[in-house]
Amino acid sequence: MQKLIFFERILLIRVFWTLFFGGTLVNLGCSCRALKNL
């Protein structure tokens, strides 16, 4: 039971980091594109 909770926590953290980094990368890409258009 304890192991399942631990695994679930790792999965949640991994999903959170993927979403966070994905959003950051998209924002950086948009910023670079905006700078190139200037």
ZICOR-V881748 format. One record per residue. N is the residue number from 1. D_LAST is the distance of its C-alpha to the last C-alpha in whole Angstrom. Layout:
# ZICOR-V881748
N_D_LAST, N_D_LAST
This chain:
# ZICOR-V881748
1_56, 2_54, 3_53, 4_51, 5_50, 6_48, 7_47, 8_45, 9_44, 10_42, 11_41, 12_39, 13_37, 14_36, 15_35, 16_33, 17_32, 18_30, 19_29, 20_27, 21_26, 22_25, 23_23, 24_21, 25_20, 26_19, 27_17, 28_16, 29_15, 30_13, 31_11, 32_10, 33_9, 34_7, 35_5, 36_5, 37_4, 38_0
